[in-house]
Amino acid sequence: MQIDRQLNHRFSLFRASLYCTALAAVAYVITTQSLAISDSHAAATPASSQIVEDLVIANRILANEGVLDGLGHVSVRHDQRPDRFFFSRDLAPLLVTAVDLMEFDLDGNPVDRQGRGMYQERFIHAAIYKARPDVKSVVHAYTPSVLVFANSSIPLQPTLHTAAFLVGGVPIFEIREVEGATGMLVIDHRTGAALAQRLGERPVALMRGHGVVVVGRSIPEAVSRAIFLDVNARVQAQAIALGGTVKYLGPEDLVPPPSAPPAKSGQPAAVVYPRSWEFWKQRTMGK
């Protein structure tokens, strides 16, 4: 039995290695090809194979961890062109591969559409990248545990150290307050800009009746925040259900590890958990 477990473990690692090799190869082809002039009348610029690979993996991780399902999306700012970003064509996150990635400008226009379907809510990403030069990755999700707090008068607050980025409060975006807006989706410049303004300098904003937007200074940070946000929301709801007084984290609890880069005034320290990122990757690719 011990031998069988060892063989199964080695096979899982071998399969994951093959997956990474194949993904990197596809990413290299995608990012080194010269694309034609497109819908936005601008030539595409190759990005690093690393951000392409990380963006594909981020889609898979968030779907595997239950943060995204058939809906929702994650994007990354172009590492060579900060006025552009990448995310998938209109596709369920678990199915995204490197060939599905599209490049957009900060007005939400595709650089090379090639007739592909696009997410309606690409304006969420475009507006946030335009308003927040510090943001390198954006996640938009409909996570049920978090949506509860978007619709409640009870504020979402940090209950565990991995959600310390919530200290300082979580704004709630109300689309009804945007002049001329209809429905619940952020599908134009006006609603996108209003959402970005409501987010402000915070890492998370809830969207009443709709979901959440999470930002990070890297793909791993945005993914980590989205996952730990889900964990925190479930822990908080359970703590409230127990009754009594719930103790939340405060500014005095924000002591970043020595390796963390300094944070800007009023912003949470950049704390990423590399072990978690690698664990999520392995758990996702091992299936």
GIBELGI-V128536 format. One record per residue. N is the residue number from 1. PHI is phi in whole degrees, -180 to 180 (* if undefined). Layout:
n;phi
N;PHI
N;PHI
This chain:
n;phi
1;*
2;-63
3;-63
4;-62
5;-64
6;-65
7;-65
8;-64
9;-65
10;-65
11;-65
12;-63
13;-65
14;-64
15;-65
16;-64
17;-64
18;-62
19;-60
20;-63
21;-62
22;-65
23;-64
24;-64
25;-65
26;-63
27;-61
28;-62
29;-63
30;-63
31;-81
32;-103
33;-77
34;-89
35;-92
36;-72
37;-64
38;-123
39;-56
40;-91
41;60
42;-138
43;-77
44;-72
45;-118
46;-59
47;-108
48;-68
49;-65
50;-66
51;-72
52;-65
53;-62
54;-64
55;-69
56;-62
57;-64
58;-60
59;-58
60;-67
61;-62
62;-64
63;-71
64;-67
65;-87
66;83
67;-78
68;-112
69;-125
70;-74
71;-113
72;91
73;-162
74;-135
75;-134
76;-142
77;-71
78;-60
79;-79
80;-107
81;-130
82;-64
83;-91
84;-140
85;-149
86;-118
87;-160
88;-73
89;-65
90;-66
91;-158
92;-62
93;-53
94;-65
95;-98
96;-69
97;-125
98;-60
99;-71
100;-89
101;-76
102;-125
103;-106
104;-130
105;-90
106;-81
107;-104
108;84
109;-88
110;-73
111;-80
112;-150
113;-68
114;56
115;75
116;-81
117;-70
118;-126
119;-63
120;-63
121;-92
122;-62
123;-69
124;-59
125;-67
126;-58
127;-67
128;-70
129;-62
130;-69
131;-84
132;-126
133;-59
134;-77
135;-81
136;-114
137;-152
138;-132
139;-121
140;-120
141;-136
142;-117
143;-55
144;-57
145;-61
146;-84
147;-59
148;-55
149;-79
150;-68
151;-105
152;-117
153;-81
154;-82
155;-72
156;-75
157;-135
158;-74
159;-114
160;-144
161;-65
162;-73
163;-113
164;-62
165;-65
166;-84
167;-61
168;110
169;104
170;-124
171;-70
172;-117
173;-86
174;-115
175;-67
176;-64
177;-83
178;-88
179;-60
180;84
181;-77
182;-131
183;73
184;-114
185;-94
186;-91
187;-124
188;-154
189;-63
190;-63
191;-71
192;-64
193;-65
194;-65
195;-65
196;-61
197;-66
198;-67
199;-61
200;60
201;-96
202;-79
203;-85
204;-143
205;-137
206;-85
207;-125
208;-53
209;68
210;-138
211;162
212;-152
213;-123
214;-128
215;-123
216;-153
217;-90
218;-165
219;-63
220;-58
221;-68
222;-63
223;-65
224;-59
225;-62
226;-64
227;-72
228;-69
229;-63
230;-62
231;-60
232;-62
233;-62
234;-69
235;-65
236;-63
237;-62
238;-68
239;-66
240;-64
241;-65
242;-68
243;88
244;81
245;-100
246;-98
247;-96
248;-107
249;-72
250;-131
251;-55
252;-67
253;-90
254;-89
255;-117
256;-69
257;-64
258;-57
259;-80
260;-74
261;-68
262;-64
263;-96
264;-70
265;-57
266;84
267;-113
268;-70
269;-63
270;-78
271;-123
272;-119
273;-108
274;-56
275;-63
276;-68
277;-58
278;-67
279;-65
280;-61
281;-61
282;-63
283;-65
284;-76
285;-78
286;-75
287;-82
